Amino acid sequence: MIRGYEPYDNEWFGERHGPVIVDLLQKMMFPKTDDNQVDNIIRSCWHGEYDSIQRLSATVKLLDGVDSGRSMVMKEEDYKSRQGECKQLLANRLLDIVKTNEG
């Protein structure tokens, strides 16, 4: 949300890009983050360190003057591009791969 893209969306892992990302996230292998208040919160979320949205919200409210900017609406062309990527992942049976790995 802060950078405008999902984890690993700024990298390319070749033809198996989607499955590689799923594998990394399932292994809880996350991209590098910076050492600042916002990224500390992101890492804590990734590692399940908040037991509720209320605790996360309370932590965010305590940020020391950090300007996270305003939420931005996704441009239509970006939305359509993401939608196309999702359809392609589904067509490539990503969901079947994920289900197989879970079982």
matplotlib code that plots the C-alpha trace (Angstrom):
import matplotlib.pyplot as plt

x = [0.0, 2.8, 4.9, 2.0, 2.6, 2.3, 5.3, 7.7, 5.6, 8.7, 10.7, 10.4, 10.9, 10.4, 7.6, 6.8, 6.6, 3.2, 4.0, 7.4, 5.8, 3.3, 6.1, 8.1, 5.1, 4.0, 7.6, 7.2, 10.1, 9.3, 11.1, 13.6, 12.2, 13.7, 14.4, 11.7, 8.4, 6.1, 8.2, 8.4, 4.6, 4.6, 7.1, 5.0, 1.9, 3.6, 4.8, 1.4, 2.5, -0.8, -3.6, -6.3, -7.0, -7.6, -4.0, -2.7, -4.8, -3.5, 0.1, -0.5, -2.0, 1.2, 3.4, 5.7, 4.7, 5.2, 3.5, 2.2, 0.5, -3.0, -4.5, -4.4, -7.0, -5.6, -5.6, -8.0, -5.1, -3.3, -6.5, -7.0, -3.4, -3.7, -7.0, -5.3, -2.5, -5.0, -6.9, -3.6, -2.6, -6.0, -5.7, -2.3, -4.0, -2.2, -5.1, -4.5, -0.9, -1.6, -4.2, -1.7, 0.9, -1.5, -2.6]
y = [0.0, 2.4, 1.7, 1.2, -2.5, -5.9, -7.7, -8.8, -7.0, -4.9, -8.0, -10.6, -14.3, -15.4, -17.6, -19.0, -15.6, -16.1, -19.6, -18.3, -15.5, -17.8, -20.1, -17.3, -15.9, -19.3, -19.8, -16.4, -15.0, -11.4, -8.6, -6.4, -3.4, -0.2, 0.5, 3.0, 3.1, 2.3, -0.6, -1.9, -2.1, -3.8, -6.5, -7.0, -7.5, -10.0, -12.0, -11.9, -9.9, -8.0, -10.0, -7.7, -4.8, -2.6, -3.1, -2.4, 0.7, 1.9, 1.4, 3.3, 6.2, 6.4, 7.0, 9.9, 12.5, 10.0, 11.2, 8.1, 10.2, 9.9, 6.8, 6.8, 5.4, 2.9, 4.2, 2.3, 1.1, -0.3, -2.0, -3.6, -4.7, -6.3, -7.9, -9.4, -10.7, -12.3, -13.9, -15.2, -16.7, -18.4, -19.7, -21.1, -23.0, -21.1, -22.0, -25.7, -25.3, -23.5, -26.1, -28.9, -27.2, -26.8, -30.5]
z = [0.0, 0.8, -2.4, -4.8, -5.6, -4.0, -2.5, -5.3, -8.0, -8.8, -9.6, -12.4, -11.9, -15.5, -16.9, -13.4, -11.9, -10.1, -8.7, -7.5, -5.6, -4.1, -3.0, -1.4, 0.5, 1.7, 3.1, 4.7, 2.7, 2.2, 0.3, 2.0, 3.8, 5.1, 8.8, 9.5, 11.4, 8.4, 7.2, 10.8, 10.8, 7.4, 8.7, 11.8, 9.7, 7.4, 10.5, 12.2, 15.1, 15.5, 17.1, 15.9, 13.5, 16.6, 17.7, 14.3, 14.1, 17.5, 16.4, 13.1, 15.1, 17.2, 14.1, 14.9, 12.2, 9.4, 6.2, 4.5, 1.8, 0.7, -0.7, -4.5, -6.7, -9.2, -12.7, -15.0, -17.3, -14.2, -13.0, -16.4, -16.5, -13.0, -14.0, -17.1, -14.9, -12.6, -15.5, -16.8, -13.5, -13.3, -16.8, -15.9, -13.1, -10.2, -7.9, -8.5, -7.8, -4.5, -3.5, -4.3, -2.1, 0.8, 0.7]

ax = plt.figure().add_subplot(projection="3d")
ax.plot(x, y, z, "-o")
ax.set_aspect("equal")
plt.show()
